[in-house]
């Protein structure tokens, strides 16, 4: 089977975290992909990540500085986008338009308009667009999903909430986190940043969101099973 040629876009702290896990996949025998490019405005950051990746695969990724250049080079089939939230749409759209599949960190877009631009680019080019939502992969989240949805251990849920407890404070002076408190970069501070995890878990466990207008119009029954994967909108 041909391997997926993967590019990492954004070579900062999160890019290194993703690369570390790609290395773990390779170490555990996964050979379905190869990282062919590292893209970042900082050439030093891209070079450092390329060196790290060369340590777990046979080849060293090429170093680039612009998403548009990456999209036009034809050296990758898919991209893992790990740039700050405000650059998600300006990075993902040219990659999708260039025919690449895109995995993008949460939240997908800094605004509804930006998110729609990304989704429309994926649909227009028949490319796969996915969100790097990791919380649902945690053991506790997987166990909760199994107990409530798959095994139905508590019957039909009528109400619920998702809570996350952190046993260590975040150092807001750490550059890895400090930028997340700047609204123009994140779209809404930590509520926008970490809040994406809460929204994803609510949908993952309790089903898709039903609008008040949908219920009033009769398009969706108010008491329809919230665990159904899809609702009939007829």
N, C-alpha and C positions, 0 to 999 in steps of 0.2 A: 504494500500500500504506500502511495506517495505521502510524504510528510507535509503537514501544514506549515507554511513559511510564516512565521509570526514576527511582528514588529512591536517593540515597546515604545510607546509615545509618552514622554514624561519620565525622566530618569532621576527623580528625587527620592525622598524617603519611601513613598508608596511604591514607586517603580522598583526600588530595591527589594521591598517586601514581596512583590509579585514575582520578581526574578528568583528570589530565594525559594519560593514554592515551586516554580518551574524546575529548579534544580532538584528539589525533593522528588518531583515526578520522574525525572530522568533517573535519579538514583534508585527509584523503585521499579524501574524497568519500562517506563512509558517512553516510547520512541515514535509517537505519532506526530511530533512537531519538532521544529528547529527554529531558534530565534535568529533571524537574518538581519535585523536592523534595530538600532537604538536611536531614538529621535528626541532631541531636547534643544531648547534655545541656548542652553549652556553646553558648549562643546566639551568642557571638562567633565560635566556630569554624565554626558552620553558616553564618553570614552571610559570613564570609571565603571559604568554599568556593563559596557561591552567586555571589559576585562574580566569582570565578575562572571558573566555568562560564559565566556570562553573557558572558564574553569570547570564547567560541567558538560560541555558539548565539544564536538570535534572542530568546530569552526568559530571564528570570531565575528560577531555581528558588525555590519557597516554602521558608521556614525553619520547621522544627518541632523539638520537643525530645523527643518520646516515640514509640516504635515503635507503641504502641497507637493513638495519635492519627493517625499516618500510615496505619495499616491501615484506620481508620474513615473517613478523608476521601475515599477513592476518587480520589485524584489521581495514582496511579501503578499500573502493571500489574506491575512487578517492582522488587526492591530489591537493591542491592549492599551487603552488610553488611561493614563494616571496623572493627568495634569490638574491644576486647581479647577474648581467647579466652573468659574467664569470663562474658562477656555474650552469647555467640553464641546460646545457647538462649533466653535471655530476650528477645532481639531477634527471632530468626528465627521462633519459634513464633507469636507474635501476628500477624506479617506473613503467614505461611502460612495461619493461621486466618482472616485477613481477605481471603483470595483472591488473594494476591500470589505470584508466582514469586520465588524467592530464590537469589541467588549469594552464597556465604558464604566468607570467608577460611578458610584452613586453620589448625589442624585444625577439623573441623566442630563438635565438641563437646569440652568440657574433660574430660568423663568419658564412659564408654560409655553410662551412663544418659542423660546430656544429649544425646548424639548420637542415641540412639534416639528421644528425645522429638521432636527436630527431624525425623527421617526419618518418624516416624509421623504428624506433623502434615502433612507434604507428601503422604503417601499418603492420609490421611483427606480431604484437600481437593483431591486430584487436581492438585496444583501441581508445577511443575518445581523441583527442588532440585539445585544444582550447587556444586562446590567450586572456589574460585579457586586452582587449583594451576598455578603458572607455570613450574616447573622443567622439565617435560616439553616446554615450548614453546621452550626455548633451542636454538640451532642444534646444539650438541654433542649434546644429548639426542635431538633429532630425527634426527641422523645416526646415532647409536648404535641407535636403534629401527629405522631403515631397514636398517642393515647386519645386525643380528641377526635381526630379525623378518621384514621384508618381503623382503629379498634373500637371507637365509640364508647370508651369506658365511662364517660359521664353523661351519656345520652345526648340529646339535641341541645347544643349551646343556645342560650337565649340572650346572654350578655357576657362581655369579657373585656379585659384590658391587658396590655402588654407592658411589662415592667422590666427595666434593666437596672441592676445594682452594681456599681463599680466599687471595689474595695480599696482603691488607691486613687488619690486626686490627680487630675491632669495638670501638668505644669504649663500654665498659659503663657509663660515666657519662652518656652521651648519653640523654636521656629517651626517645628513639625505641626504644632497646634495653634500657635499665635495667629496665623493668618486666617484660621477658621472662625475667628471672632470678628472679622471684617466683612461687613454686609456686602460691599461691592464685589468681593471675591467669592462669597459663598451664597449670596442671595437671601440670607437670613440668619447668619451666625450658626451656632451649634444646633438650634432647632431645625434648620434646614439641613445641616450636615448629618448629625446623628439621628435626627428625627426620621430620616429616610428608613432607618432600620426598623423603627417602631411601626411605621406605615406598612412596610413589607411584611412584617410578622403578622399584623392584623389581617392582611389580605391572605397570607399563606395559610393561616389557621382558620379564619372565620369566613373566607370567601371574598369575592369582589364587592366593591362598594355599591350600594343601591342609593340612588338619589331620591329625594322627597318627590320630585316631579315625576319620576318613573312610577312610583307607587300610586300617586294621584291619578296618573293617566291610565293606569291599569296595565301598563306594559310589563310590570313585574308585580307579582302578588306579594303583599306585605309579609306573609308568613312562609314564603318559599324557602326551602332548605338552604341555609347559607353555606353549606359545605359542598354543594354541587360545583363541579369544575366550570360548567358553563350554564348560563340561564337562557331559557327560551325567551326571546324578545318579540315573539309574534303577537 
